[in-house]
Amino acid sequence: MSYRRRKPPDQVSGNPFISLHPERELKRDAMRHSPRNTIQACVPDCSNHEKNTVDVNYEQRRSNQIFVGLTNTGNDCCVNALLQTFFMMPEYKNILSRCQQQGVLKENDNHIPYHLDKVFQDLQNTTQRTVTPEKFIQCLMLNHITVTIQLDAEEIFRSLFSLLQDQLKKTEFIRDINNLHIITTEEYTKCLQCLQECKQVGYMLTIPLSLCNPSSGELYMCVKKSLDAFFEPQILEGGNKCYCDQCGKKTKTMQGSRVLSPPQILCLQLKRFDLATNLGKAVKSYNFMAFPDRLNLDNFNKEHHRQMDTYNLLSVIVHIGSTSFGHYYAYIRRFPEMDWYCFRDEYVTKATWKDVTTTFGSSPSSSCGLNRFQMGETAYLLFYKRIN
């Protein structure tokens, strides 16, 4: 068995992040060409009528704002949620500050690091209750990220990160950017006849987690079980056997992966959108998926005997609605105080862990209110911050 070695992520053209399992990548490809790409990121006229459609308490939130909000200029609630998440990560601000000191930031209309830093400065220094990300949105458009075509949060996060890589790749800061989010893995196949094992290094930006077992349909119910299933080795047999160079034939093979180097900020994607082949369209799953306040990556690097990596939940990007309409907002934790806030475009309010848990989804034992389930208010992206 032999492999072609992958390039480091800052040298890969196109999408540098490859799924750990081929069949899962095929599912993602199907989704990228499915009607999901037409899912609306916001309700129509989100910036003007959102309070009437999504949040009946919007007016009451006006007098309870703590941090600065971001104006929704159209269908950019998804971008706003990501920008507020990045702003609450000191790692981003530290990198951009050093970029500024080294003269790396370019005052160009299409330079993402420069305009990201400008948004951060506005959020930090303004005396107003809101700032507008209009220049940043224009910068995205110049870099061929058209927010108006309703890309989803994971896709915009992936595109933003790729642009940061591309525009900082010739600087000393590319390693810092990569270390923020990239998960370095060791993927392996092992011939179960001669026990020869082949390994290769892989890179990921997000870990896509299924809400249920694809074979049995059984719900995982929690992120930990879904993570275990994602990294569980698979046995390839029958028509899926791999060719073994040493045996000179196709043999029964074990395929799996291990985490070699975890990121500073771990991003988990809950796969709530999928292509229903029987319906010929994308659908959203509202199934229950609990996620912990603290996450231990203790089962994914046993071969290398590394210290267990522990993460605290930093941000939860929430999707409201279905595949036909929707809106994004974020629950974000402030470090080191460890208190939660709800960032909903222009309005930012204090929140609690109980508020965050209402985005787990629906189940017979769920504590979610019926009105929240009816609105489809479910967690979509989880950002965890490493604490050791």
C-alpha positions in Angstrom: 0.0 0.0 0.0 1.4 3.4 -0.9 0.4 7.0 -0.6 1.1 10.4 -2.2 2.2 12.7 0.6 0.1 15.8 1.1 1.6 19.3 1.0 1.5 21.5 4.1 -1.7 23.5 4.2 -0.1 26.8 3.2 1.2 25.3 0.0 -1.9 23.6 -1.2 -3.9 25.2 -4.0 -7.6 25.3 -3.7 -9.2 23.7 -0.6 -6.3 22.5 1.6 -8.5 20.7 4.1 -9.3 17.1 3.2 -11.7 14.9 5.1 -10.3 12.0 7.0 -12.6 9.5 5.3 -13.2 9.4 1.6 -16.9 8.5 1.9 -17.5 11.5 4.1 -15.8 13.7 1.5 -18.1 12.4 -1.1 -21.1 13.4 1.1 -19.6 16.9 1.4 -19.2 17.1 -2.4 -22.8 16.1 -2.8 -23.8 18.8 -0.4 -21.8 21.5 -2.2 -23.7 20.7 -5.4 -27.0 20.3 -3.8 -29.8 22.9 -3.2 -28.1 23.6 0.1 -26.1 26.2 -1.6 -29.2 28.2 -2.1 -30.2 28.2 1.5 -30.8 31.7 2.7 -28.4 32.9 5.5 -31.0 35.4 6.7 -34.7 35.9 6.6 -35.7 38.3 3.8 -34.7 41.9 4.7 -33.0 40.5 7.8 -31.6 43.8 9.0 -35.0 45.5 9.0 -37.6 42.9 9.9 -35.7 40.3 11.8 -37.2 41.3 15.2 -40.7 40.6 13.8 -39.8 37.3 12.4 -37.2 35.7 14.7 -37.0 37.4 18.1 -40.1 38.9 19.7 -38.0 40.4 22.5 -35.7 42.4 20.2 -36.9 45.8 21.4 -36.3 44.8 25.0 -32.7 43.9 24.2 -31.9 47.4 23.1 -31.5 48.7 26.7 -29.4 45.7 27.8 -26.4 45.8 25.4 -22.9 45.4 26.8 -20.5 44.9 23.8 -20.6 46.7 20.5 -22.8 45.2 17.8 -22.3 44.9 14.1 -24.8 46.4 11.7 -26.6 43.9 9.4 -26.3 45.5 6.0 -28.3 42.8 4.2 -27.7 39.1 4.4 -24.4 39.2 6.4 -25.6 37.9 9.8 -23.3 34.9 9.2 -20.3 37.1 8.6 -21.2 39.2 11.7 -21.3 36.1 13.9 -17.9 35.0 12.7 -16.4 38.5 13.1 -17.6 38.7 16.7 -16.2 35.2 17.3 -12.8 36.2 15.9 -12.8 39.4 17.9 -13.3 37.5 21.1 -10.2 35.4 20.4 -7.1 37.3 21.6 -5.0 35.2 19.3 -6.4 36.9 16.2 -5.8 40.4 17.6 -2.3 39.5 18.7 -1.4 38.3 15.2 -2.9 41.3 13.5 -1.2 43.7 15.9 2.2 42.1 15.1 1.3 42.3 11.4 0.7 46.0 11.8 4.0 46.5 13.6 5.9 44.7 10.8 4.2 46.6 8.0 2.4 43.5 6.7 -1.1 44.9 6.6 -1.8 46.5 3.2 -4.3 49.3 2.9 -5.8 47.7 -0.2 -9.5 47.2 -0.8 -9.0 43.5 -1.2 -6.6 42.8 1.7 -8.5 40.6 4.2 -6.0 41.0 7.2 -6.1 44.8 6.9 -9.9 45.0 6.9 -10.2 42.4 9.6 -7.9 44.5 11.8 -10.0 47.6 10.9 -13.2 45.9 12.2 -11.4 44.9 15.4 -10.2 48.5 15.9 -13.8 49.8 15.4 -15.2 47.3 17.8 -12.5 48.1 20.4 -12.5 51.9 20.1 -15.9 53.1 19.0 -18.2 55.1 21.4 -21.2 54.0 19.4 -23.5 51.1 20.1 -22.8 49.5 16.7 -20.3 49.6 13.9 -20.7 48.7 10.3 -18.6 45.9 8.6 -19.5 47.4 5.2 -15.8 47.8 4.1 -15.1 44.2 5.2 -18.1 42.9 3.2 -16.9 44.8 0.2 -13.4 43.2 0.7 -15.0 39.8 0.7 -16.8 40.6 -2.5 -13.6 41.6 -4.2 -12.2 38.3 -3.1 -15.1 36.4 -4.8 -17.0 35.7 -1.6 -20.4 36.9 -2.6 -22.4 37.1 0.7 -25.6 37.8 -1.2 -25.7 34.2 -2.6 -26.3 32.9 0.9 -23.2 30.8 1.7 -23.5 29.1 5.1 -21.3 29.7 8.2 -18.9 26.8 7.7 -18.3 27.7 4.0 -17.6 31.4 4.9 -15.3 30.3 7.7 -13.4 28.1 5.3 -13.2 30.7 2.7 -12.1 33.4 5.1 -9.4 31.2 6.5 -8.1 30.3 3.1 -7.9 34.0 2.2 -5.9 34.7 5.4 -3.5 31.9 4.5 -3.1 33.1 0.9 -2.5 36.8 1.8 -0.1 36.0 4.6 1.7 33.0 3.1 4.8 34.9 2.2 5.1 36.4 5.7 6.4 35.1 9.0 2.8 35.0 10.3 1.6 32.1 8.2 2.6 29.6 10.8 0.7 31.5 13.5 -2.4 31.5 11.4 -2.1 27.8 10.6 -1.6 27.0 14.3 -4.8 28.7 15.2 -7.2 26.3 13.5 -5.5 23.5 11.6 -5.7 20.0 12.9 -2.7 17.9 11.8 -3.6 14.2 11.6 -1.9 11.0 10.8 -4.0 8.8 8.5 -3.1 5.2 8.2 -4.1 1.9 6.5 -3.1 -1.4 7.9 -3.2 -4.7 5.9 -4.8 -7.2 8.2 -3.0 -10.1 6.4 0.6 -9.0 6.6 0.1 -6.2 9.1 2.0 -3.7 7.0 0.9 -0.2 8.0 1.2 2.9 5.7 0.9 6.4 7.1 0.5 9.9 5.7 0.0 13.4 7.2 -3.3 15.1 6.7 -4.8 18.5 7.5 -8.3 19.6 8.5 -9.9 23.0 9.3 -13.1 21.7 10.8 -14.3 18.3 12.0 -17.7 17.5 10.5 -19.8 15.5 13.1 -22.8 13.4 12.1 -25.9 13.6 14.4 -26.6 9.9 14.0 -25.0 6.7 13.0 -25.3 6.5 9.1 -25.7 2.7 9.2 -28.2 2.2 12.0 -29.8 5.7 12.2 -29.3 5.7 16.0 -28.8 9.2 17.3 -25.4 10.0 18.9 -27.1 12.5 21.2 -23.7 14.1 22.3 -20.6 15.5 20.6 -18.3 13.0 22.4 -20.0 10.0 20.9 -20.0 11.5 17.4 -16.3 12.4 17.8 -15.5 8.8 18.9 -17.4 7.5 15.8 -15.5 9.9 13.5 -12.1 8.7 14.7 -13.1 5.0 15.0 -11.0 2.8 12.6 -13.0 1.2 9.8 -12.6 -2.2 8.3 -12.4 -2.2 4.5 -13.4 -5.6 3.1 -15.3 -7.0 0.1 -15.4 -4.5 -2.7 -13.6 -1.9 -0.5 -10.4 -3.9 0.0 -7.1 -2.0 -0.6 -4.2 -3.3 -2.7 -1.2 -4.3 -0.5 2.2 -4.0 -2.2 3.7 -6.6 0.1 0.9 -9.2 -0.3 0.6 -8.4 -4.0 -3.2 -8.3 -3.9 -6.2 -6.6 -2.4 -6.6 -7.5 1.2 -8.9 -6.8 4.1 -7.6 -3.5 5.5 -8.0 -1.3 8.6 -8.3 2.5 7.9 -8.2 5.2 10.6 -6.6 8.4 11.8 -5.0 10.0 14.8 -4.5 13.6 15.9 -0.9 14.5 15.7 -1.2 18.2 16.5 -4.4 19.8 17.8 -5.1 23.5 17.1 -5.4 26.3 19.5 -9.0 26.8 18.4 -10.8 23.7 17.5 -13.9 24.0 15.2 -16.6 21.3 15.2 -19.3 21.4 12.5 -22.6 19.7 13.5 -23.9 18.3 10.2 -27.5 19.6 10.4 -27.8 20.0 6.6 -27.8 17.0 4.3 -29.1 16.0 0.9 -32.2 13.9 1.1 -31.8 11.7 -2.0 -35.4 10.5 -1.8 -36.6 14.1 -1.9 -34.0 15.5 -4.2 -33.3 18.5 -2.0 -31.4 19.6 1.1 -33.0 19.2 4.5 -32.1 20.4 8.0 -32.0 18.1 11.0 -33.2 19.4 14.3 -32.1 16.3 16.2 -30.7 16.6 19.7 -26.9 17.0 20.0 -25.5 18.0 23.4 -22.1 19.6 23.5 -19.9 20.0 26.7 -18.7 23.2 28.2 -15.3 21.5 28.4 -14.0 18.9 25.9 -11.1 16.5 26.3 -9.5 15.0 23.2 -8.3 11.9 25.1 -9.0 9.1 22.6 -7.5 10.4 19.3 -3.7 10.2 19.9 -3.0 7.1 21.9 -0.3 5.9 19.6 1.8 8.9 20.3 1.2 9.0 24.1 0.7 12.7 24.1 -0.7 14.7 27.0 -4.5 14.9 26.9 -5.7 18.2 25.3 -8.4 20.1 27.1 -10.6 22.7 25.5 -13.2 25.2 26.9 -16.1 26.1 24.7 -15.6 29.6 23.3 -18.3 30.2 20.7 -21.5 28.6 19.4 -22.7 29.9 16.1 -26.5 29.2 15.9 -28.7 28.7 12.8 -32.4 29.7 13.1 -34.8 28.4 10.6 -34.8 25.7 7.9 -33.3 25.2 4.5 -35.8 27.6 3.0 -34.9 30.6 5.2 -32.6 31.2 8.2 -30.6 33.5 10.3 -27.3 33.3 12.2 -26.2 34.6 15.6 -23.6 33.6 18.2 -23.2 32.8 21.9 -19.6 33.8 22.8 -17.7 33.4 26.0 -15.4 36.2 27.3 -12.1 35.0 28.6 -10.9 35.0 31.3 -14.1 36.0 33.0 -15.8 33.0 31.5 -19.2 34.7 31.2 -21.4 34.3 28.1 -22.9 36.9 25.7 -25.4 36.7 22.9 -24.2 38.5 19.7 -27.2 39.1 17.4 -26.1 41.6 14.8 -26.6 45.1 16.3 -27.6 43.8 19.7 -25.4 42.2 22.3 -26.8 40.9 25.6 -25.6 38.9 28.7 -26.4 35.2 28.4 -26.0 32.1 30.5 -25.0 28.5 29.9 -28.6 27.6 30.2 -29.3 29.9 27.2 -26.6 28.1 25.3 -28.0 24.7 26.0 -31.3 25.6 24.3 -29.5 25.2 21.0 -28.9 21.5 21.5 -31.9 20.6 19.4 -35.1 18.6 19.9 -35.5 15.3 21.7 -38.2 13.7 24.0 -36.1 14.6 27.0 -34.9 18.0 25.7 -35.4 21.0 27.9 -35.7 23.2 24.9 -38.8 25.4 24.7 -41.3 24.5 22.0 -41.1 27.9 20.5 -37.3 27.6 20.1 -37.7 24.2 18.4 -40.4 25.6 16.1 -38.0 28.3 14.9 -35.3 25.7 14.3 -32.8 27.4 16.7 -29.9 24.9 16.7 -26.1 25.0 17.2 -24.2 24.7 13.9 -20.5 25.6 14.5 -18.7 25.1 17.9 -15.4 26.8 18.6 -13.3 25.4 21.5 -10.2 27.1 22.9 -7.3 24.9 24.1 -6.4 25.6 27.8 -3.2 23.5 28.1 
